[in-house]
Amino acid sequence: MTRNIWEYFSTQNIIFGNGAIQKLDKALQRFNAKNIFLITDQGIVQAGILDKVKAQLENDNYNVVIYDKAVPEPPIDSVVEAYEFAKDKTDTDVIIGLGGGSSIDLAKVVALLMEYGGHPRDYFDEGNVPGPIAPLIAIPTTAGTGSEVTSVAVVNDVENNLKVGISDNYLRPAVALLDPELTVGLPPYVTACSGIDALSHAIEAYTATEYRHINAEGELLFQGSYAVTDALAEKSIELIANNLVLAVHQGSNIDARANMLVGSLLAGMAFSNAGTALAHAAAYPIGGKVKSPHGEVTGLLLPHVMRYNSAAAKEKMVKIAKIFGLDSGNDKDGDLGSAAADAVEKLLLDIGLPTRLSQIGIKESDLEEIAEKTLPAKRMVRNNPRVPNKENLITFLQSSF
C-alpha cells in the first residue's frame, strides 16, 4: 500500500532562551491559573533549580504544591503515587513538569490521569488517550528526550521487565519552556547520556522509512519521514554533532548548552511525528534488563543500527557523514555512508560512553530474548529502513555485543 498524506503535530507554544523562566507567568496566564502542581525530582531540588522556579512562581503570587519524588524511567507504582498525591489537590489548574525526560513523562501521565482517571496500564501503547490532557507546561533541564514537545511518555512496567510507551498526540504539553541556564549544572555523564539520546532521535527520524512506504493501515502516530521532519532532524544532527563534546567537557559553556537544547527540541519535534526505529525498539527490552539510562542504551546501539541500515538508507547516511564534516574526497559514497556510523561511534568514545552491550551488563545468552521482545514494537520496527526478522536481529545484536 502507498500512504499519500502526512500530518505534522506540535506543542502549541514553545518559549526558548536564556532567562526564559521569566516568561512562565505569561504562559500561566493563558490558562487563568492560580493553583500549580509541580512535579520534579531530588536532583533538581539539590541543584537549586526548583528554588529558582518556585521563587518565580511565588513572586507572581501562584499557589504551588510540589511533588519532588520523580525517579528515572518512572515505575508504574511511582506514577500511581504521584497521581494519588495530585488527586488530593482537586483545585489544580496547571501541572508543571520540571526536570529531565522522566519528570516530564511523569507529569504527562499524571495530567492524563487527572483528566480521565484510571490506571496507567489503561493507556499503554498507541492512540488510547481519549482527548486533551490537563493543562501541562514542560520545563526541561536536560538536552535529551525532547519530551517537552513529544507525544510519548515512557514508564517502567516492572512486573513484566519492560519499558512501555504511552503514545498519543494528546500527550503533548501545551507549553514547552526551555531555558539553557537551567541546564548548566548538569553533570558530564547526564549531559552525555541525554545528548546522545537526542542524536538517536534525530538520526532515527531522519533515516526512517519515507511516509509513503510505511506498511500499516489507519492513523499512525509515527508516520515515517517526510520533508518537515527531515528538515528538523538535519538541523538537530548538525547542532548536536557540533556541540555535544563541548557541552560534556565544558559544562558552563552556555552557547554549547543552548545549542544542545535546541538540538534536542528539534529532534523531539522530528521523531514525535516521523518516529524512531530499531535503536529505540531494542532499547526497551535491554532497558528492562540493565540499570543503564535509556540514552546510554540508545546511543550505544545507534552506530550499530546505522551500519545495519546503511544499504537501505544510503543517501541519508551520506548526508549525515557530511554533517559530521566527513568529505567524500576519493571515497565512494558507500564508504562515506558507513563512515557516518564510525563518526557516531567516535562521538560516543569522546564523551565517555560505552559502545558495546557487554559493557553495560548484557550477556550473550540474553540476545535471543531481546530480539524476541524487540519485534513486537511494531510502530518502531516498521519505521526502520531495513525491516528486521528474528534471525538478522540476533546477528545485529551479536555485532553490538
N, C-alpha and C positions, 0 to 999 in steps of 0.2 A: 504493500500500500504506500501511497505518497500522501504526506500531510502538506497542505497548501497554506496554512495560516499559522503565524506565530503571534503571541501576545507578550507584552512587557509589563511586569508589575513592579511597583516600588513603594518604599516608605513615603508617606505624604510630605514629610518635611525633614530636610537634612540641614543641620546647623554645624558649621565647621570653623575652627580657627583657634589660635592661642587666646585664652581668656573667654572662650565661647560659653563657659559655665555661667557667665554673667547674663546670658540670654535665656536662662532657664525660666525666670519669671515670665518673660514674654511668651514662651512656649506653653507654660501652665495656664496663662490667661485665656488661651484658646478653648480650654475645657471648663472655664469658670471654676477652677479647682480651689479648694481650701484645705482639704484633708489628703495628705500624701502618705502612701505606704511604700517605703523604700526598702528594696532587697539588695543586700550586698554580702561580702564575706569578711572574714577576720583579717585577711591580708590587706584589704582596702582600709579597714579600721586602723591596723597597726602602721600603715604607711601615711596616715594622717589625711588621706584623700576624703574619707567620709566626713571628717570635721569641716573640710573646705566646702563641701556640697551642702552639708547641714547648716553651716553658718549662712550660706547664701539663701537657703530656704527660710530660715528663721528671721533673717534680716528683712525678707519680703513678707513676713507675717503668715507663713503657712504652718499648719499643724502637721508634724511629721512623726509617723510611727516607723520604727526601724526593725527590720529582721536581718541580723548580721551573721546567719549561720549557713549561708550558701557554701556548698562544697564542690570540688571539681567533679564534672560529669555527674550531676546530681542523681543519687539513687531514688527510686520511686518513693521510698519511705520519707525521704527528706522533702520531696515535693508535697506530699500529703501534709507533713508537719507545717510547712510554710503556709499552705492553703488554710489549714485549720487556724493558725495564728492570725492570718489575714481576715478570715471569716468573722472573727470576733469583733473586728473593726468595721462594722457594717456601713459606716459612712465614708469609706474610701472613695475619693473622686478620681485620683490618678495613681497608677503604680509606676515607680521608677526602678529600673534595673541598673545598678551601678557596679561595674567591675568587668571581669573577663567574660568570655562566652558563657561560662557556666552560670554566673549570676544573672546574666540577661536571659539565658534559656529558662532558668528557674522562674524569672519574672514573667516570661511569656506563658508558661504553663499555669502559673498562679492567676494571671489575668484571664486565661481561658476558663479555669475552674470558677473564678469569681463570677463570671458571666453565666456559665451554663451548669456548674456543679458537676457531680460525678467523681470519677476516679481517672488518673492519667491513662490507665490502660484502655479506657473507653475511646480514646482519641488516637491510639497508635496508628502508625502508617500514614497514608496519604489521603487528604481530602475528607477527613472526618470531623472537621470543626464546623459547627452549624452556621456560624455568622461572625460578625466582628467581635473581637475580644474586648475586655475592659480597656479604657484608655491607658496606653503604655508609652513611657519615654525611656529610651535606652541610652545610657551614657557609658561607652566602652572605655576601659582603662588599659586595654591591650590592643595591639595591632595584629589581629589574627583571624578570629572566626568570622568577622563581618556580621555577627548575629544581630547587630543593631538595625540591619536592613533586610534580613533574610526571613524566609518563610518556614524555617526549620528550628525545632528545639530538640536537643538530644538529652535523653535520660538513660539511666543505667538500670536495666532490668536484672537485678542481682540474682533473683531466683533462677533465671534462665541463662545467666552468664553472658549477657548480650547487651550492647548499647543499642537503643532504639530511637528512631526519629519520629517525632510528631510533625507532620508537614502539611501546611495549608497556607494559601496566600493571606487568609485572615489573621495568621500569627504575626505578620509583620508589625513591628512597633509603629505607632502613629508618628512619633518623632525620634530621630536619631541625632543626638547632640555629641559632637566629637571635639574634644579639647586636647590637643597634643601635650599641653603642660601636665595633664593628669597621667601621662604615660612615662614621664621622665624617671620616676623612681622604680621602674620595673627592673627586676634582676636580669642579668645577661641570659641565663638559661630560659627563663619565661619569655623573654624577648625573642630568643632563637626559636623556641617551640611554636609560639604563636605566629611569628613571621613566616616560618616555613609552611605552616598550615595555610596561611593566606596565599602563598605561592602555589600550593597544591590546588586550592580553589580556582585560582586564575588559570593555571595550565590545564586543569581537567575541564573547565568550562570552555576554554579556547579550543581544545582538541576534541571535544565531544562530537559525536556524530551529528551531522547537519540535521536541522529540524525536519526537513522533508523526508529523511530516510530513517527516522525513529520508528521502529516496528512495534506499534502499540495503538490500541483503539481509545477513543474518548478524549476527555480533557486531561491534560498532563501538567503536573507541577513543573517537572524537569522536562523541558521541551526539546533539548538538543541545542546546538549552537546556531546563531544567526547574526546578522550584521551588527545589531546593537550590542549583544553580549561579546562578540569578537572585539569590538572597539574598546569596551570597558576592560576586557581581560588583557588585551595587548598593553594598554597603558599601565594596568596593575603590574604585569610582569616586569615592565621597564622600571617602574618605581621601586619594586622590591629587589630586583637584581642590582640596582644601583645604591640601595640604602640599607639593606639588611645587615651586612657585615659591620657597617658604621654604627648602626643602632645597637648592635650587640656589644661591640667593643668600646664605643664612646656613648655610654648611656645618657649623658646630659646634652648630647648633640641634638638640639631642638629641631633643626631642619631635617635631620635624618628621621627623627621621631615623627614629625609631621608628614613627611613623605611616606613613611610606612603606614601611618594611619589612613592616609588617602588610598594607598595601595590596597590595604585590607578592605576598605569601604567599597572600592571599585570591584574587587574580587567578589565581595558579597553580593553586589548588585548583578554581577555577571552570573555567578553559579546558582543563585536562587531562582534564576529564570532558565538558564541553559542546563544546569545540573552538574553534579560531579560524576565521577566514573569509578574505575577499578580500584584506585588507591583508597578511596573512601569506602567502597563496598567491602574490601578486605580488612580495612582498619576496624570495622565494627566487631567482628569475631576476635580479631587479635587483641583489641582493647578490652574485651571481656576476659582475656587470659592473663594479661600483664598489667602492671601498675603505671606503665608509661603514659604520659599525657597524649591526648588524641593527636596533637600537632606533631609530636615526635614520631608517632606511628605513620601518619600520612606522609610526612616528609621523608622518612626512611624508605617508604615504598615508591615514592614519586619517580626517582630516576629509573628504577627497575620497570615501572609501568610505562615510562616513556620509551624505553628500549623495546618492550613488548609490543607497543603500539606503533613503533616508528614507521613500519612499512605501510600501515593503513592511514597514517596522518602525516605523510612525508612533507607536504608543503608547509604545514603549520609548524612542524618540528624545525624546519629550516629557518622559518621566521623567528622562532624562539631563540635559536642559536645566534641569529644576527642581533636580536635584542640584547643578548648576553655579551655582545661585542666580538663574536667569533666571525671571522671573514672567510669566505669560501676559498679565496686565493686560487690555488690549483686543485683544491679538493672537488670531488663531485658532490652535488647537493646531498646525496645519500649519506656520505660521510659526515656532512655538516649536521644532518638530522640526528645521527647518533651522538654527535658532539654536544647537542643540546642536553642530552641526559648526563653526559660527563660533566658539563658545566654545573648542573644542579647537584651532582654528587660532590663536586669540589666545594660548592657553596655549603653543603652540609658539614664537610670537614672543616671549613673556615670558621664556622660558628659553633664547632664542637659537638655536633650531634651524631648519633650512630647511623650507619649505612647498611647494617645487616640485622636480620631478625634474631640471629643468635646472640647479638649484643644486648637485646632487651629481655632475654629470658624465654624466648620461644624455643621449643625442642623440635627436632626434625620429625618426631612422631606426632606432633600437633598439626602438621601441614595438611594432611588429608581432611581432617575435621574442619580446618579453617577454609579450605576450598569448598567443602560441602555447605558451610554456613554463609559463604560469600555469594554463591549463585542465586539464592532466593531474594537478594537485594536487587530486585528487577529494575527499579527506577534508575539505579546507578549502573548496573551491568549492561542494560540495553543502550546506555549512553556511550559506552566505551567503543572507540572506533574499530577495535578488533574484538569481536564477540567471543568471550571465553567459554570453554566447556571444562568439565572437571579435570580431564587429563592435562590439558595445556595450562590450566590454572595451577595444578600441582607443580608442573615444570617451572612455571613463573615463580611460584613461592620458593622452590628449591634454589632458583637463581638469586633470590633475595635473601636466602638463608646465610 
